[in-house]
Every structure is written in C-alpha cells, then in structure tokens.
C-alpha cells in the first residue's frame, strides 16, 4: 500500500503501527464479517481502522476489502 511506503520513509514506527492495525482488522473481519457501518452503496460497509476507512463487502463467504482511504479523504462518488 502506498500509504505504508510513504509513512515508512518519514516515520517507520508509524508505518509499523498501521501494519499491525491492518493485521488486527483482517482478523476481526474474518470473525465478524458484518461489522462496520453501512455505506451509501447497498451491500457495502465501512470499517474504521485507526485513521483509515476500509470499504468492505461480503463475497463468497468471506470479506473483500474494496478500498482503503485516510479518514480525512473525501468518500468517492458512486
């Protein structure tokens, strides 16, 4: 992910923290696939991980992460 590369160049500790947060999020999503708040698009959900918003959906019995954006970034238009 470009954000981790960017962070690693400026603050390796922050990059390591984000990696751990995303690893924990993957485990949480595996256990609780319907977690997060509904997104404006039907079937999608938003799951907050630290300063980031993951857009997710259930697919074939698992959770698919469709996008990751910083919480300060605007939500993409449909």
HTML snippet that shows the backbone in 3Dmol.js (N, CA, C, O; Angstrom):
<script src="https://3Dmol.org/build/3Dmol-min.js"></script>
<div id="view" style="width:600px;height:400px;position:relative"></div>
<script>
const pdb = `
ATOM      1  N   UNK A   1       0.848  -1.180   0.000  1.00  0.00           N
ATOM      2  CA  UNK A   1       0.000   0.000   0.000  1.00  0.00           C
ATOM      3  C   UNK A   1       0.888   1.236   0.000  1.00  0.00           C
ATOM      4  O   UNK A   1       1.854   1.316   0.759  1.00  0.00           O
ATOM      5  N   UNK A   2       0.565   2.172  -0.833  1.00  0.00           N
ATOM      6  CA  UNK A   2       1.372   3.380  -0.998  1.00  0.00           C
ATOM      7  C   UNK A   2       1.483   4.168   0.305  1.00  0.00           C
ATOM      8  O   UNK A   2       2.527   4.757   0.586  1.00  0.00           O
ATOM      9  N   UNK A   3       0.426   4.183   1.090  1.00  0.00           N
ATOM     10  CA  UNK A   3       0.446   4.931   2.350  1.00  0.00           C
ATOM     11  C   UNK A   3       1.506   4.387   3.307  1.00  0.00           C
ATOM     12  O   UNK A   3       2.188   5.162   3.977  1.00  0.00           O
ATOM     13  N   UNK A   4       1.646   3.088   3.376  1.00  0.00           N
ATOM     14  CA  UNK A   4       2.647   2.495   4.271  1.00  0.00           C
ATOM     15  C   UNK A   4       4.053   2.837   3.776  1.00  0.00           C
ATOM     16  O   UNK A   4       4.931   3.140   4.584  1.00  0.00           O
ATOM     17  N   UNK A   5       4.275   2.793   2.483  1.00  0.00           N
ATOM     18  CA  UNK A   5       5.569   3.178   1.921  1.00  0.00           C
ATOM     19  C   UNK A   5       5.874   4.639   2.248  1.00  0.00           C
ATOM     20  O   UNK A   5       6.989   4.977   2.644  1.00  0.00           O
ATOM     21  N   UNK A   6       4.883   5.488   2.080  1.00  0.00           N
ATOM     22  CA  UNK A   6       5.027   6.909   2.397  1.00  0.00           C
ATOM     23  C   UNK A   6       5.382   7.084   3.872  1.00  0.00           C
ATOM     24  O   UNK A   6       6.331   7.792   4.207  1.00  0.00           O
ATOM     25  N   UNK A   7       4.615   6.434   4.751  1.00  0.00           N
ATOM     26  CA  UNK A   7       4.879   6.543   6.190  1.00  0.00           C
ATOM     27  C   UNK A   7       6.249   5.992   6.566  1.00  0.00           C
ATOM     28  O   UNK A   7       6.959   6.589   7.375  1.00  0.00           O
ATOM     29  N   UNK A   8       6.616   4.869   5.990  1.00  0.00           N
ATOM     30  CA  UNK A   8       7.882   4.219   6.336  1.00  0.00           C
ATOM     31  C   UNK A   8       9.073   5.127   6.051  1.00  0.00           C
ATOM     32  O   UNK A   8      10.063   5.098   6.782  1.00  0.00           O
ATOM     33  N   UNK A   9       8.987   5.928   5.001  1.00  0.00           N
ATOM     34  CA  UNK A   9      10.074   6.847   4.666  1.00  0.00           C
ATOM     35  C   UNK A   9      10.186   7.975   5.679  1.00  0.00           C
ATOM     36  O   UNK A   9      11.282   8.476   5.933  1.00  0.00           O
ATOM     37  N   UNK A  10       9.063   8.378   6.259  1.00  0.00           N
ATOM     38  CA  UNK A  10       9.039   9.521   7.159  1.00  0.00           C
ATOM     39  C   UNK A  10       9.011   9.129   8.634  1.00  0.00           C
ATOM     40  O   UNK A  10       9.575   9.817   9.485  1.00  0.00           O
ATOM     41  N   UNK A  11       8.344   8.008   8.919  1.00  0.00           N
ATOM     42  CA  UNK A  11       8.197   7.588  10.315  1.00  0.00           C
ATOM     43  C   UNK A  11       8.003   6.073  10.354  1.00  0.00           C
ATOM     44  O   UNK A  11       6.869   5.595  10.322  1.00  0.00           O
ATOM     45  N   UNK A  12       9.091   5.319  10.423  1.00  0.00           N
ATOM     46  CA  UNK A  12       8.987   3.856  10.408  1.00  0.00           C
ATOM     47  C   UNK A  12       8.113   3.293  11.533  1.00  0.00           C
ATOM     48  O   UNK A  12       7.429   2.289  11.336  1.00  0.00           O
ATOM     49  N   UNK A  13       8.129   3.915  12.687  1.00  0.00           N
ATOM     50  CA  UNK A  13       7.303   3.432  13.802  1.00  0.00           C
ATOM     51  C   UNK A  13       5.814   3.567  13.474  1.00  0.00           C
ATOM     52  O   UNK A  13       5.019   2.681  13.787  1.00  0.00           O
ATOM     53  N   UNK A  14       5.448   4.676  12.845  1.00  0.00           N
ATOM     54  CA  UNK A  14       4.040   4.873  12.454  1.00  0.00           C
ATOM     55  C   UNK A  14       3.632   3.845  11.411  1.00  0.00           C
ATOM     56  O   UNK A  14       2.523   3.313  11.463  1.00  0.00           O
ATOM     57  N   UNK A  15       4.513   3.563  10.469  1.00  0.00           N
ATOM     58  CA  UNK A  15       4.213   2.555   9.445  1.00  0.00           C
ATOM     59  C   UNK A  15       4.015   1.187  10.077  1.00  0.00           C
ATOM     60  O   UNK A  15       3.095   0.456   9.709  1.00  0.00           O
ATOM     61  N   UNK A  16       4.866   0.845  11.017  1.00  0.00           N
ATOM     62  CA  UNK A  16       4.734  -0.446  11.702  1.00  0.00           C
ATOM     63  C   UNK A  16       3.411  -0.525  12.462  1.00  0.00           C
ATOM     64  O   UNK A  16       2.771  -1.576  12.495  1.00  0.00           O
ATOM     65  N   UNK A  17       3.007   0.581  13.067  1.00  0.00           N
ATOM     66  CA  UNK A  17       1.734   0.615  13.805  1.00  0.00           C
ATOM     67  C   UNK A  17       0.549   0.389  12.865  1.00  0.00           C
ATOM     68  O   UNK A  17      -0.377  -0.352  13.195  1.00  0.00           O
ATOM     69  N   UNK A  18       0.580   1.027  11.695  1.00  0.00           N
ATOM     70  CA  UNK A  18      -0.506   0.862  10.720  1.00  0.00           C
ATOM     71  C   UNK A  18      -0.570  -0.587  10.242  1.00  0.00           C
ATOM     72  O   UNK A  18      -1.660  -1.140  10.089  1.00  0.00           O
ATOM     73  N   UNK A  19       0.572  -1.197  10.009  1.00  0.00           N
ATOM     74  CA  UNK A  19       0.593  -2.608   9.575  1.00  0.00           C
ATOM     75  C   UNK A  19      -0.060  -3.488  10.624  1.00  0.00           C
ATOM     76  O   UNK A  19      -0.859  -4.362  10.290  1.00  0.00           O
ATOM     77  N   UNK A  20       0.271  -3.268  11.888  1.00  0.00           N
ATOM     78  CA  UNK A  20      -0.339  -4.063  12.972  1.00  0.00           C
ATOM     79  C   UNK A  20      -1.846  -3.825  13.018  1.00  0.00           C
ATOM     80  O   UNK A  20      -2.616  -4.768  13.205  1.00  0.00           O
ATOM     81  N   UNK A  21      -2.271  -2.578  12.848  1.00  0.00           N
ATOM     82  CA  UNK A  21      -3.707  -2.276  12.866  1.00  0.00           C
ATOM     83  C   UNK A  21      -4.443  -2.997  11.742  1.00  0.00           C
ATOM     84  O   UNK A  21      -5.537  -3.520  11.952  1.00  0.00           O
ATOM     85  N   UNK A  22      -3.847  -3.028  10.545  1.00  0.00           N
ATOM     86  CA  UNK A  22      -4.491  -3.720   9.425  1.00  0.00           C
ATOM     87  C   UNK A  22      -4.502  -5.233   9.638  1.00  0.00           C
ATOM     88  O   UNK A  22      -5.463  -5.895   9.245  1.00  0.00           O
ATOM     89  N   UNK A  23      -3.479  -5.786  10.238  1.00  0.00           N
ATOM     90  CA  UNK A  23      -3.464  -7.221  10.545  1.00  0.00           C
ATOM     91  C   UNK A  23      -4.570  -7.559  11.541  1.00  0.00           C
ATOM     92  O   UNK A  23      -5.264  -8.563  11.386  1.00  0.00           O
ATOM     93  N   UNK A  24      -4.733  -6.721  12.562  1.00  0.00           N
ATOM     94  CA  UNK A  24      -5.810  -6.928  13.536  1.00  0.00           C
ATOM     95  C   UNK A  24      -7.171  -6.789  12.875  1.00  0.00           C
ATOM     96  O   UNK A  24      -8.096  -7.538  13.188  1.00  0.00           O
ATOM     97  N   UNK A  25      -7.297  -5.837  11.966  1.00  0.00           N
ATOM     98  CA  UNK A  25      -8.563  -5.641  11.253  1.00  0.00           C
ATOM     99  C   UNK A  25      -8.921  -6.871  10.431  1.00  0.00           C
ATOM    100  O   UNK A  25     -10.084  -7.272  10.395  1.00  0.00           O
ATOM    101  N   UNK A  26      -7.937  -7.475   9.771  1.00  0.00           N
ATOM    102  CA  UNK A  26      -8.201  -8.689   8.987  1.00  0.00           C
ATOM    103  C   UNK A  26      -8.740  -9.797   9.872  1.00  0.00           C
ATOM    104  O   UNK A  26      -9.678 -10.498   9.492  1.00  0.00           O
ATOM    105  N   UNK A  27      -8.153  -9.959  11.048  1.00  0.00           N
ATOM    106  CA  UNK A  27      -8.644 -10.993  11.978  1.00  0.00           C
ATOM    107  C   UNK A  27     -10.061 -10.673  12.449  1.00  0.00           C
ATOM    108  O   UNK A  27     -10.906 -11.564  12.530  1.00  0.00           O
ATOM    109  N   UNK A  28     -10.317  -9.414  12.758  1.00  0.00           N
ATOM    110  CA  UNK A  28     -11.649  -9.010  13.205  1.00  0.00           C
ATOM    111  C   UNK A  28     -12.685  -9.244  12.108  1.00  0.00           C
ATOM    112  O   UNK A  28     -13.770  -9.762  12.372  1.00  0.00           O
ATOM    113  N   UNK A  29     -12.347  -8.861  10.881  1.00  0.00           N
ATOM    114  CA  UNK A  29     -13.287  -9.046   9.765  1.00  0.00           C
ATOM    115  C   UNK A  29     -13.550 -10.522   9.492  1.00  0.00           C
ATOM    116  O   UNK A  29     -14.658 -10.891   9.101  1.00  0.00           O
ATOM    117  N   UNK A  30     -12.555 -11.359   9.690  1.00  0.00           N
ATOM    118  CA  UNK A  30     -12.756 -12.798   9.490  1.00  0.00           C
ATOM    119  C   UNK A  30     -13.745 -13.357  10.502  1.00  0.00           C
ATOM    120  O   UNK A  30     -14.526 -14.251  10.176  1.00  0.00           O
ATOM    121  N   UNK A  31     -13.721 -12.840  11.722  1.00  0.00           N
ATOM    122  CA  UNK A  31     -14.621 -13.318  12.780  1.00  0.00           C
ATOM    123  C   UNK A  31     -15.991 -12.650  12.723  1.00  0.00           C
ATOM    124  O   UNK A  31     -17.003 -13.261  13.068  1.00  0.00           O
ATOM    125  N   UNK A  32     -16.015 -11.393  12.285  1.00  0.00           N
ATOM    126  CA  UNK A  32     -17.252 -10.597  12.289  1.00  0.00           C
ATOM    127  C   UNK A  32     -17.438  -9.917  10.930  1.00  0.00           C
ATOM    128  O   UNK A  32     -17.210  -8.713  10.810  1.00  0.00           O
ATOM    129  N   UNK A  33     -17.843 -10.657   9.925  1.00  0.00           N
ATOM    130  CA  UNK A  33     -17.898 -10.112   8.561  1.00  0.00           C
ATOM    131  C   UNK A  33     -18.930  -9.003   8.349  1.00  0.00           C
ATOM    132  O   UNK A  33     -18.862  -8.291   7.348  1.00  0.00           O
ATOM    133  N   UNK A  34     -19.875  -8.843   9.264  1.00  0.00           N
ATOM    134  CA  UNK A  34     -20.897  -7.804   9.095  1.00  0.00           C
ATOM    135  C   UNK A  34     -20.623  -6.576   9.958  1.00  0.00           C
ATOM    136  O   UNK A  34     -21.509  -5.751  10.181  1.00  0.00           O
ATOM    137  N   UNK A  35     -19.385  -6.464  10.442  1.00  0.00           N
ATOM    138  CA  UNK A  35     -19.023  -5.334  11.296  1.00  0.00           C
ATOM    139  C   UNK A  35     -18.917  -4.065  10.451  1.00  0.00           C
ATOM    140  O   UNK A  35     -18.738  -4.139   9.235  1.00  0.00           O
ATOM    141  N   UNK A  36     -19.025  -2.919  11.084  1.00  0.00           N
ATOM    142  CA  UNK A  36     -18.908  -1.646  10.386  1.00  0.00           C
ATOM    143  C   UNK A  36     -20.268  -1.047  10.098  1.00  0.00           C
ATOM    144  O   UNK A  36     -21.308  -1.670  10.309  1.00  0.00           O
ATOM    145  N   UNK A  37     -20.228   0.161   9.619  1.00  0.00           N
ATOM    146  CA  UNK A  37     -21.496   0.849   9.323  1.00  0.00           C
ATOM    147  C   UNK A  37     -21.817   0.716   7.839  1.00  0.00           C
ATOM    148  O   UNK A  37     -20.917   0.610   7.005  1.00  0.00           O
ATOM    149  N   UNK A  38     -23.103   0.721   7.522  1.00  0.00           N
ATOM    150  CA  UNK A  38     -23.475   0.627   6.107  1.00  0.00           C
ATOM    151  C   UNK A  38     -22.928   1.810   5.319  1.00  0.00           C
ATOM    152  O   UNK A  38     -22.923   2.942   5.802  1.00  0.00           O
ATOM    153  N   UNK A  39     -22.477   1.540   4.123  1.00  0.00           N
ATOM    154  CA  UNK A  39     -22.001   2.582   3.206  1.00  0.00           C
ATOM    155  C   UNK A  39     -23.174   3.059   2.362  1.00  0.00           C
ATOM    156  O   UNK A  39     -24.226   2.420   2.352  1.00  0.00           O
ATOM    157  N   UNK A  40     -23.010   4.164   1.660  1.00  0.00           N
ATOM    158  CA  UNK A  40     -24.109   4.645   0.810  1.00  0.00           C
ATOM    159  C   UNK A  40     -24.518   3.659  -0.280  1.00  0.00           C
ATOM    160  O   UNK A  40     -25.665   3.684  -0.726  1.00  0.00           O
ATOM    161  N   UNK A  41     -23.616   2.803  -0.711  1.00  0.00           N
ATOM    162  CA  UNK A  41     -23.923   1.813  -1.740  1.00  0.00           C
ATOM    163  C   UNK A  41     -24.405   0.533  -1.052  1.00  0.00           C
ATOM    164  O   UNK A  41     -23.734   0.014  -0.160  1.00  0.00           O
ATOM    165  N   UNK A  42     -25.551   0.034  -1.463  1.00  0.00           N
ATOM    166  CA  UNK A  42     -26.122  -1.168  -0.858  1.00  0.00           C
ATOM    167  C   UNK A  42     -25.144  -2.333  -0.978  1.00  0.00           C
ATOM    168  O   UNK A  42     -24.569  -2.579  -2.039  1.00  0.00           O
ATOM    169  N   UNK A  43     -24.972  -3.041   0.134  1.00  0.00           N
ATOM    170  CA  UNK A  43     -24.093  -4.204   0.154  1.00  0.00           C
ATOM    171  C   UNK A  43     -22.673  -3.904   0.600  1.00  0.00           C
ATOM    172  O   UNK A  43     -21.888  -4.819   0.850  1.00  0.00           O
ATOM    173  N   UNK A  44     -22.342  -2.622   0.700  1.00  0.00           N
ATOM    174  CA  UNK A  44     -21.014  -2.242   1.153  1.00  0.00           C
ATOM    175  C   UNK A  44     -21.077  -1.717   2.581  1.00  0.00           C
ATOM    176  O   UNK A  44     -22.108  -1.212   3.026  1.00  0.00           O
ATOM    177  N   UNK A  45     -19.966  -1.845   3.291  1.00  0.00           N
ATOM    178  CA  UNK A  45     -19.865  -1.345   4.654  1.00  0.00           C
ATOM    179  C   UNK A  45     -18.551  -0.596   4.800  1.00  0.00           C
ATOM    180  O   UNK A  45     -17.610  -0.814   4.037  1.00  0.00           O
ATOM    181  N   UNK A  46     -18.499   0.296   5.797  1.00  0.00           N
ATOM    182  CA  UNK A  46     -17.262   0.995   6.137  1.00  0.00           C
ATOM    183  C   UNK A  46     -16.788   0.494   7.496  1.00  0.00           C
ATOM    184  O   UNK A  46     -17.563   0.410   8.448  1.00  0.00           O
ATOM    185  N   UNK A  47     -15.526   0.168   7.566  1.00  0.00           N
ATOM    186  CA  UNK A  47     -14.916  -0.317   8.804  1.00  0.00           C
ATOM    187  C   UNK A  47     -13.725   0.589   9.101  1.00  0.00           C
ATOM    188  O   UNK A  47     -12.817   0.724   8.281  1.00  0.00           O
ATOM    189  N   UNK A  48     -13.738   1.207  10.277  1.00  0.00           N
ATOM    190  CA  UNK A  48     -12.698   2.155  10.656  1.00  0.00           C
ATOM    191  C   UNK A  48     -11.524   1.405  11.289  1.00  0.00           C
ATOM    192  O   UNK A  48     -11.704   0.576  12.181  1.00  0.00           O
ATOM    193  N   UNK A  49     -10.327   1.714  10.808  1.00  0.00           N
ATOM    194  CA  UNK A  49      -9.097   1.126  11.341  1.00  0.00           C
ATOM    195  C   UNK A  49      -8.130   2.282  11.585  1.00  0.00           C
ATOM    196  O   UNK A  49      -7.496   2.777  10.653  1.00  0.00           O
ATOM    197  N   UNK A  50      -8.023   2.704  12.833  1.00  0.00           N
ATOM    198  CA  UNK A  50      -7.173   3.851  13.144  1.00  0.00           C
ATOM    199  C   UNK A  50      -7.658   5.068  12.376  1.00  0.00           C
ATOM    200  O   UNK A  50      -8.816   5.466  12.508  1.00  0.00           O
ATOM    201  N   UNK A  51      -6.785   5.659  11.579  1.00  0.00           N
ATOM    202  CA  UNK A  51      -7.127   6.846  10.792  1.00  0.00           C
ATOM    203  C   UNK A  51      -7.680   6.498   9.409  1.00  0.00           C
ATOM    204  O   UNK A  51      -7.884   7.387   8.582  1.00  0.00           O
ATOM    205  N   UNK A  52      -7.919   5.226   9.157  1.00  0.00           N
ATOM    206  CA  UNK A  52      -8.308   4.771   7.818  1.00  0.00           C
ATOM    207  C   UNK A  52      -9.724   4.215   7.781  1.00  0.00           C
ATOM    208  O   UNK A  52     -10.235   3.701   8.776  1.00  0.00           O
ATOM    209  N   UNK A  53     -10.347   4.331   6.608  1.00  0.00           N
ATOM    210  CA  UNK A  53     -11.679   3.783   6.371  1.00  0.00           C
ATOM    211  C   UNK A  53     -11.544   2.699   5.313  1.00  0.00           C
ATOM    212  O   UNK A  53     -11.094   2.953   4.195  1.00  0.00           O
ATOM    213  N   UNK A  54     -11.941   1.491   5.684  1.00  0.00           N
ATOM    214  CA  UNK A  54     -11.950   0.378   4.736  1.00  0.00           C
ATOM    215  C   UNK A  54     -13.366   0.225   4.210  1.00  0.00           C
ATOM    216  O   UNK A  54     -14.313   0.178   4.994  1.00  0.00           O
ATOM    217  N   UNK A  55     -13.524   0.148   2.913  1.00  0.00           N
ATOM    218  CA  UNK A  55     -14.816  -0.167   2.310  1.00  0.00           C
ATOM    219  C   UNK A  55     -14.786  -1.662   2.023  1.00  0.00           C
ATOM    220  O   UNK A  55     -13.914  -2.154   1.306  1.00  0.00           O
ATOM    221  N   UNK A  56     -15.756  -2.377   2.597  1.00  0.00           N
ATOM    222  CA  UNK A  56     -15.757  -3.836   2.532  1.00  0.00           C
ATOM    223  C   UNK A  56     -17.094  -4.362   2.027  1.00  0.00           C
ATOM    224  O   UNK A  56     -18.103  -3.657   2.024  1.00  0.00           O
ATOM    225  N   UNK A  57     -17.071  -5.627   1.601  1.00  0.00           N
ATOM    226  CA  UNK A  57     -18.317  -6.321   1.254  1.00  0.00           C
ATOM    227  C   UNK A  57     -18.103  -7.806   1.500  1.00  0.00           C
ATOM    228  O   UNK A  57     -16.982  -8.312   1.451  1.00  0.00           O
ATOM    229  N   UNK A  58     -19.194  -8.477   1.760  1.00  0.00           N
ATOM    230  CA  UNK A  58     -19.147  -9.934   1.885  1.00  0.00           C
ATOM    231  C   UNK A  58     -19.145 -10.525   0.492  1.00  0.00           C
ATOM    232  O   UNK A  58     -19.889 -10.091  -0.387  1.00  0.00           O
ATOM    233  N   UNK A  59     -18.294 -11.527   0.304  1.00  0.00           N
ATOM    234  CA  UNK A  59     -18.226 -12.170  -1.007  1.00  0.00           C
ATOM    235  C   UNK A  59     -17.797 -13.608  -0.814  1.00  0.00           C
ATOM    236  O   UNK A  59     -16.739 -13.881  -0.247  1.00  0.00           O
ATOM    237  N   UNK A  60     -18.618 -14.521  -1.284  1.00  0.00           N
ATOM    238  CA  UNK A  60     -18.310 -15.955  -1.256  1.00  0.00           C
ATOM    239  C   UNK A  60     -17.886 -16.427   0.130  1.00  0.00           C
ATOM    240  O   UNK A  60     -16.907 -17.160   0.272  1.00  0.00           O
ATOM    241  N   UNK A  61     -18.628 -16.002   1.149  1.00  0.00           N
ATOM    242  CA  UNK A  61     -18.362 -16.477   2.500  1.00  0.00           C
ATOM    243  C   UNK A  61     -17.208 -15.797   3.206  1.00  0.00           C
ATOM    244  O   UNK A  61     -16.849 -16.194   4.314  1.00  0.00           O
ATOM    245  N   UNK A  62     -16.620 -14.787   2.597  1.00  0.00           N
ATOM    246  CA  UNK A  62     -15.533 -14.065   3.251  1.00  0.00           C
ATOM    247  C   UNK A  62     -15.767 -12.566   3.089  1.00  0.00           C
ATOM    248  O   UNK A  62     -16.806 -12.141   2.584  1.00  0.00           O
ATOM    249  N   UNK A  63     -14.807 -11.783   3.515  1.00  0.00           N
ATOM    250  CA  UNK A  63     -14.912 -10.329   3.401  1.00  0.00           C
ATOM    251  C   UNK A  63     -13.870  -9.842   2.402  1.00  0.00           C
ATOM    252  O   UNK A  63     -12.700 -10.217   2.471  1.00  0.00           O
ATOM    253  N   UNK A  64     -14.308  -9.016   1.489  1.00  0.00           N
ATOM    254  CA  UNK A  64     -13.412  -8.439   0.499  1.00  0.00           C
ATOM    255  C   UNK A  64     -13.223  -6.952   0.822  1.00  0.00           C
ATOM    256  O   UNK A  64     -14.197  -6.220   0.997  1.00  0.00           O
ATOM    257  N   UNK A  65     -11.975  -6.519   0.898  1.00  0.00           N
ATOM    258  CA  UNK A  65     -11.675  -5.107   1.111  1.00  0.00           C
ATOM    259  C   UNK A  65     -11.571  -4.462  -0.269  1.00  0.00           C
ATOM    260  O   UNK A  65     -10.694  -4.799  -1.065  1.00  0.00           O
ATOM    261  N   UNK A  66     -12.473  -3.540  -0.531  1.00  0.00           N
ATOM    262  CA  UNK A  66     -12.530  -2.901  -1.849  1.00  0.00           C
ATOM    263  C   UNK A  66     -11.639  -1.670  -1.931  1.00  0.00           C
ATOM    264  O   UNK A  66     -11.042  -1.396  -2.972  1.00  0.00           O
ATOM    265  N   UNK A  67     -11.552  -0.931  -0.830  1.00  0.00           N
ATOM    266  CA  UNK A  67     -10.707   0.259  -0.845  1.00  0.00           C
ATOM    267  C   UNK A  67     -10.282   0.607   0.573  1.00  0.00           C
ATOM    268  O   UNK A  67     -10.931   0.250   1.556  1.00  0.00           O
ATOM    269  N   UNK A  68      -9.169   1.318   0.631  1.00  0.00           N
ATOM    270  CA  UNK A  68      -8.651   1.843   1.887  1.00  0.00           C
ATOM    271  C   UNK A  68      -8.334   3.309   1.629  1.00  0.00           C
ATOM    272  O   UNK A  68      -7.609   3.641   0.691  1.00  0.00           O
ATOM    273  N   UNK A  69      -8.884   4.184   2.469  1.00  0.00           N
ATOM    274  CA  UNK A  69      -8.584   5.607   2.323  1.00  0.00           C
ATOM    275  C   UNK A  69      -8.399   6.216   3.695  1.00  0.00           C
ATOM    276  O   UNK A  69      -8.933   5.717   4.686  1.00  0.00           O
ATOM    277  N   UNK A  70      -7.647   7.287   3.749  1.00  0.00           N
ATOM    278  CA  UNK A  70      -7.473   8.004   5.001  1.00  0.00           C
ATOM    279  C   UNK A  70      -8.799   8.662   5.346  1.00  0.00           C
ATOM    280  O   UNK A  70      -9.522   9.114   4.458  1.00  0.00           O
ATOM    281  N   UNK A  71      -9.114   8.715   6.609  1.00  0.00           N
ATOM    282  CA  UNK A  71     -10.382   9.276   7.045  1.00  0.00           C
ATOM    283  C   UNK A  71     -10.587  10.731   6.666  1.00  0.00           C
ATOM    284  O   UNK A  71     -11.725  11.197   6.608  1.00  0.00           O
ATOM    285  N   UNK A  72      -9.511  11.457   6.407  1.00  0.00           N
ATOM    286  CA  UNK A  72      -9.619  12.859   6.007  1.00  0.00           C
ATOM    287  C   UNK A  72      -9.906  13.019   4.508  1.00  0.00           C
ATOM    288  O   UNK A  72     -10.241  14.110   4.047  1.00  0.00           O
ATOM    289  N   UNK A  73      -9.772  11.932   3.766  1.00  0.00           N
ATOM    290  CA  UNK A  73     -10.074  11.994   2.342  1.00  0.00           C
ATOM    291  C   UNK A  73     -11.577  11.918   2.148  1.00  0.00           C
ATOM    292  O   UNK A  73     -12.280  11.258   2.912  1.00  0.00           O
ATOM    293  N   UNK A  74     -12.051  12.582   1.145  1.00  0.00           N
ATOM    294  CA  UNK A  74     -13.481  12.548   0.824  1.00  0.00           C
ATOM    295  C   UNK A  74     -13.865  11.154   0.338  1.00  0.00           C
ATOM    296  O   UNK A  74     -13.082  10.459  -0.310  1.00  0.00           O
ATOM    297  N   UNK A  75     -15.078  10.775   0.668  1.00  0.00           N
ATOM    298  CA  UNK A  75     -15.588   9.493   0.173  1.00  0.00           C
ATOM    299  C   UNK A  75     -15.809   9.597  -1.327  1.00  0.00           C
ATOM    300  O   UNK A  75     -16.367  10.585  -1.803  1.00  0.00           O
ATOM    301  N   UNK A  76     -15.371   8.572  -2.089  1.00  0.00           N
ATOM    302  CA  UNK A  76     -15.560   8.639  -3.537  1.00  0.00           C
ATOM    303  C   UNK A  76     -17.033   8.679  -3.913  1.00  0.00           C
ATOM    304  O   UNK A  76     -17.884   8.137  -3.207  1.00  0.00           O
ATOM    305  N   UNK A  77     -17.313   9.314  -5.011  1.00  0.00           N
ATOM    306  CA  UNK A  77     -18.685   9.341  -5.546  1.00  0.00           C
ATOM    307  C   UNK A  77     -19.026   7.974  -6.076  1.00  0.00           C
ATOM    308  O   UNK A  77     -18.143   7.221  -6.487  1.00  0.00           O
ATOM    309  N   UNK A  78     -20.317   7.643  -6.069  1.00  0.00           N
ATOM    310  CA  UNK A  78     -20.755   6.327  -6.561  1.00  0.00           C
ATOM    311  C   UNK A  78     -20.407   6.096  -7.991  1.00  0.00           C
ATOM    312  O   UNK A  78     -20.713   5.036  -8.538  1.00  0.00           O
TER     313      UNK A  78
END
`;
const viewer = $3Dmol.createViewer("view");
viewer.addModel(pdb, "pdb");
viewer.setStyle({}, {cartoon: {color: "spectrum"}});
viewer.zoomTo();
viewer.render();
</script>
